[in-house]
Amino acid sequence: MQSDALNVSNRKVWMLAGPIILSNISVPLVGAVDTAVVGHLPGPEAIGAVAIGALIFSFLYWGFGFLRMGTTGFVAQAYGAGNWNSLADTLMRVLLLAVVLGIIVIFLATPLIDLAFYLIDSSEQVEGLASDYAVIRIWSAPAVLCVYAFTGIFIGMHDTRSAFVLQLVLNITNVLLDLLFVMGFDWGVEGVALASVIAEYLAMLVGLLLLRRPIRNALQRYDRARLFERSELLKLFSANSNIFVRTLCLLFAFSYFTAKSAGQGEVILAANAILMHLQSIMAYALDGFAHAVEALAGSAYGAGKQKVFRRAVLLTSLWAAMVAVLAALLYWLLGEQIIGLFTNIDVVIDSAAVYLPWMILAPLVSVWSFQLDGIFIGTGHTREMRNAMIFSLLAYLALMQLTIPMLGNHGLFLGLTAFMLIRAASLLFYFRGIESAIAHGKKIDS
């Protein structure tokens, strides 16, 4: 299995990236269906409420994104080195951590939701609907965090087909229940939230089923002393805390974007919410190659193979760049028609069309930061990734103070575009450190 982990070819890149692209595209499509089903209700308030509700849980749940990203790095390196005890221990640690954190989130539900509404400025009607969404959606926390951990394990073991099945079950179930609860039962925003909760728990059960063999192997190798070894726990904590800070910074950047959108009125908020779905669809598609480089580069790093690492970076990045160009062409040719799928409210459609060119540019600008993120996650250089993101966020917030007053909503999109470029440049600054670590056989403890 170790030789397979170090096999890097165009075919292997697509074997890893293909299922992830398909499953990732389905993630924002669920959000798109959420928006579309409420977008045909009277007025733009429901669209804004779902956008804000989804934002709250993106911020909350993706704050725990280290359960996916950190897990991938540790698993990929153990898989590349053929260290099966380390692989088993990582699996047990992250699943235990996911369950505990999910329960804690439920207990802290009220203050977390209250804080979110304190930070987001929106109309009373939008906030009321978003609150109805939030008090239901919070119950999915343990399931969501387990699914994150499952996905990280699958990608790290180069088993992206299982990751695809997991996301497919989650997202198809969510879409079908969206249509049933909102269009069929007329449950509105509450129906959207309930659909997500049910789908997420079903996905958790499917993940346990798909991982039954690795979990059984991990239980057979179980060693309490090794599992709770202080140095390994500190390494896991360090990597995850760095990714946690990085993820919070990223989510804060997008939350800031949505908050500033809300401050411009319900029409702009609804238009920007639709455009950000286009951003998400593009990002999730390109993330397939980022996940591929996490697995391939991480395994090469764990085995100390510099040539394999370079080939993994080169092939995945070339394919990612080509798909980015295709995404830009798609938005250029069909962007206005895609916007029309989200809502039939003319004023929202017209507003979104004005700012569509920023979405055409987005894939060409964003692809590089996505790829570099994958490299840093897979190799465990999370401290550098954290530092780069903090710098990028501070630069983004400073730039927004200039662009928004001068250019309004165009300034908002200009700032977001600059943020993606700054992310890539700051990560590139640290990239040589990874190659140096491989060349000199140094392991990073993050």
N, C-alpha and C positions, 0 to 999 in steps of 0.2 A: 504493500500500500504506500510505502514511503516513496518508491520510484514514481508511482502515479501522482503523488502530491507534487513532485518536482518536474512533471511533464508540462511544458509550456508551449502551446501551439495555437494557431488560429482556431482550430477545431475546439481545443480545450477552453479557450477564451469564450467562445460562443456556447459551449456546453454549460459553462458557469453563468455567463451573463444572460443568455436567452431566457431561461426560466425566471430569473430575477426581474428582467425587464417586463415580462408578461405579468408577473405577480405585482410588481411595483406600479405599473400603469393602472392596475385595478384599484390601488389604494386611493389615489385622487379621484378616480371615477366614482368611488363611493361618495366622496364629498361632493362631486358634481351632481350625482343623483339626489343627494340630500338637498342641494341648492335648487335643482330643477323641480323637485316635487313641491317644495314650498314656494318656488318662484312663480308658480301658477296660481297661488292664492292671492287674494286681493291685496294690493299695496306692497311696498318693498320691505316692510318691517320684519316679516318672517325670514327673508333672505339675510338681513342684517343680524337677526337673532341667532340663526344657525351658524353664520360666519363667526360671530363672537363666541358662541358656545363651543364651536370646534376649536377656535383659537385658545380658549381656556384649557381645553384638554390636550391640545397640541403642546402647550407650554408645560402643563402638569405631567403628562405621560412621557413626552419626549425629553423632559428633564431627567427621566430614568433611562434614556436611550443608551447609557453605558452598559445596560444589561444585554443589549444586542452588540454594540460596537466593541466593548471591552472583551466580551466573550469570544467574538470572532478572532481577535488578535491572539489571545491565549491558546484557543483551540487550534488555530492554523499553525502556530509555531510548534506546539506539541505534536500535531499531526505530521508536519514536515520532518521533525526530528525523530519520529517514531517512539515518542515517550508516552506510553499508554497509561501509566499510572497518573501522570500529570493531566492527561486528557480526562480521565475518570474523575479526578479530584475537582477539576474546573467545572465539569458538568454538575456535580453534586453541590458545589458552593453556589453557583449562580442560580440554580433552581430554588434552593433554600432562601437565598437573598430575595428573589423575585416574589415569593409567597409572603415573606415577612413584610417587605416594603408595601405590597399591595394592601395588606390588612391595615398598616399604619395610615395609608392614604385615606381609606374609608373612615377611620376614626377621626381624622383631621378634616373631614369634608367641609363642615360649616365654615371654619375660619379661612380655609383655602378659597372657597367660592366667594366669600365676602370680600376677601382681599382682591380677588380678580376683578370684581365689579367696581371696587374703589379705584383701581388703577385705570380702568377703561371708561372713557367718556362717551356715552351714547344716550339716545332719547329714552324716556321712561318706558315707553311701550316696547322698544327693542330690548331693554334690560329685563323687563318682566318676562318676556317670552324666553330669553336666554337663560334666566334663572330656572324656569320650568324644565328646560333642557338639562341644565347642570345637575340638579338634584337627582335626576334619574341616571345620567351617564356615569356619575361617580362610582356606582356600584360595580362597574366593570374593571376596576383597578387591578385586582389580583390576576384576572384572566389576561389583561393587556400586557402586564409585566412578564408573565410566564411565556406568552407568545414572543415577546422580544428576546427572551433568553433562548427559546427553541430556535428562533431564526438565526441567532448568532452561532449556535452550535452547528446547525446545518451548513451554514456558509463556511465556517472554519474547517469543516470536514469535507468540503468540496461537494456537498450533497444539496445543490441548489434545487433539484427537482422536488425534494421534500419541502423545502422552503416555499416553493411555488404552490404545491398542493395545500399547504397550510394557509397561505394568503388567499388562494382561490376559494377555499371553503369559507373563510372569514368574509370575504368581500361579496361573493355571490349571495350568501345568506343575508348579509346586510342590505344589499340592493333589493332582493325579493321582499324582505320584511318592510323596507322603506315603502315600496309600492303598495303592499298590503295594508300597512298601518295608516299611511297618509292618504293615498288615493282611494283605498278601499274602505277603511274604517273612519276616515276623516279625523284622525287623532292629532294632526298638525305637528308642531315642533316636538311635543312629547313622544309622538310616534317615531320620529327620527331618532331620538335618544334611546328609546326602548329597543329599536331594531339593532342599534350598535351594541347594546349590552348583551342581548341574546346571542348575536353573532360572535362576539368575543369569547364568551364562555364555550360555545360550540367549538371554536378554533382551538381553545386550550385543550379540550378533550381529544381532538384530532392530533394535536402536537404530542400529547402523551402516548397516543397509540403509535405514531410514527417513530417515536424515540424509545419504544419499549426495549429494543435490543441494546442500544447504548446504555440505557438506564440499568438494565439487568447486568450488563458487564461492569458498570460502575459500582453497583451494589456488591458484586463478587470481589472487586478489588478494594472494597471499603476498608479504610484504616483510619480510625478516629484521630490518632496522633498526627498522621500525615495530612488529613483533611483540614485540621485546625492548626497546622504548623504556622508559627508566628510570622516567619519571613515571607511565606507564600500569601498569607492573609494581608500583610502590609503591602506586598506587591500588587495584589488585586485591588486593595483600597486606593493605593496611589494612582494606578491607571484609571480606575473608575471615577475617582474624584476629579482628575484632570479632564476626563471626557464629560463629566457632569457640568463642570464650569464652562467648558467649551460649548456644550449644548444649550445651557442657559443663556449664554451670550448670543448664540444664533437665534434662539427662540425670542429673546428680547428684541433683536433687530426686526424680526417679522411682526412681533406684537406692536412695536413702535409704529411700524408701517400701517397696521390695521387701526391703531388708536388714532393716528393722524388722519386716516381715511374717514373714520367716524366723525371726527371734528369738522369735516367738510360737508356734512349732511348725509341724509339717507340714500340719496341717489348715487353720490360718489362712493359711499361705503359699499353699496350693492354692486356697482360697476367694478370697483377694485377687487371685491371678493370673487367675482367671476374671472377677472384677469389673473388673480392669484391661483385659481384652479388651473389655468393654462400653465402658469409657472410650475405648479406642483406636478402636473402630468409630465412636463419636460424633465423636471428634476428627477422624478422617480424612474423615468426611462433611462436617463444617463447614469443613474446610480447603479444600474445593472453592471456596468463596467467598473465602477468604483468597488462594488462588492467582489467582482472577479479579481481585481488587483489586490484587495484585502486578502483573499484566500491564497492566491498565487505568490504574491510578494511576501506575505507572512510566512508561508511554508518555506520559501527560499531563504528567508532571513533566519528561521529556526534551524535550518540545515547548514547555514553559513555559505550558501552558494551565490556568489556575487553575479556571475554571468546569467544564471537563471533569474535572479532578481531583476536585472536590467532588461532582460527579454520580456518579462512579465509586465514591467512598466511600459515598455515601448509598444507592445502589441495591444494591450488594453487601451492605451491612450489614443492610438491611431484609430481604432474602431470607434471609440467614444467621440472623437472629433468628427468622424464621418456621419455618425448618427445625429450629432448636434446640428450639422449643416442641413440634414434632412428635416429635422424638427423646425428649424427656422423657415425653410421653404414651405412646410405644411402650414405654419401660422400665417405666412405671407399670402398664400393662395387661398386658404380656407378659413382664416381667422374669424371673419365677420359671420360666416355661416355657423361656426362653432359657438360663438357668443350667443347666437339666436337659439341654440339648443337649451341654454340655461334659463332663459326667461322670455316672456312675450310682452314685457313692459317696455314700450318704445323708448321712453326717456332713459332707461337704464342701458338698453342696447346702444343707443346713440352715444351715450357717455363712454361706454367701454370701447367703442370703435375709435374714439379720438385717441385713446392711449394704447391701442393695440400695437403700434410700432415698437414699443418697449418690450413686448413679449416676443416679437420677431427677433430682436437683438439678444434676448436673454440666453438662449441655448449656446450661442457662440461665445458669450462672455463667461457663463457659469461652469462650463464643462471642466475647466482647468482646476478650479477649486474642489470640485467633486472628486476628480481623480487623485489629487494630492491628499485629500482627506483619507481616501481609501488606503493609500500607501502608508500614511502615518498610523492609521488604526491597525492595519495588518502587522506592521513591524513593532508596534508597541511604543512608538515615540510620541506618547500622549502629552508629555510636558510641553514639548515644542508646539504641538497643535493647539494646546490651551493658550500659550503665550501669543501665538499668531492670531487667534480669534479675539482675544482681549484687545490687542492693538487694532484689529480691523473694526471692532465694534466702536471703540472710542473715536476712530477716524470717521466712521459712518455717521455717528451722532453729531460730531462737530460739523461735518459737511452738510447735514440736513438743516442745520440752523441757517445756512446760507441759501440752499437751493429752494426750500419750501417757500420762504417769503418772496423770493424773486420769481419763481416759476409755478407756484401752486402745486397742483397734482402732478404736473410734469416734473417738477422738482423732486417730488416724492419718489417717482420712478427713477430719476437720474441718480438720486442718492443710493437707491437699492442696487442699481447697476454698478456704481462705483464700489459699493461694498463687496460685490462678488470679485471684482478685479483686485481689490486690496487683499482679500482673503488669499487669492492665488499667489500674489507677489510675496506676501509675508510667509506663506508655507514654503515657497520656492527658496527663500532665504535659508531655511533650515535643512533643505533636502540633502545637501552634501554630507551632513552629519550622519544620515542613515547609511549612505554608501561607505563612509569611513568606518562606521561600526561593523559592517559586514566584512570589509577588507581586513580589519585588524582583529576580527573575531570577538568583538566586544558585545556583550548582551546589555540591553537597556532595561533598567528596573523601573523606568518611568518615574 
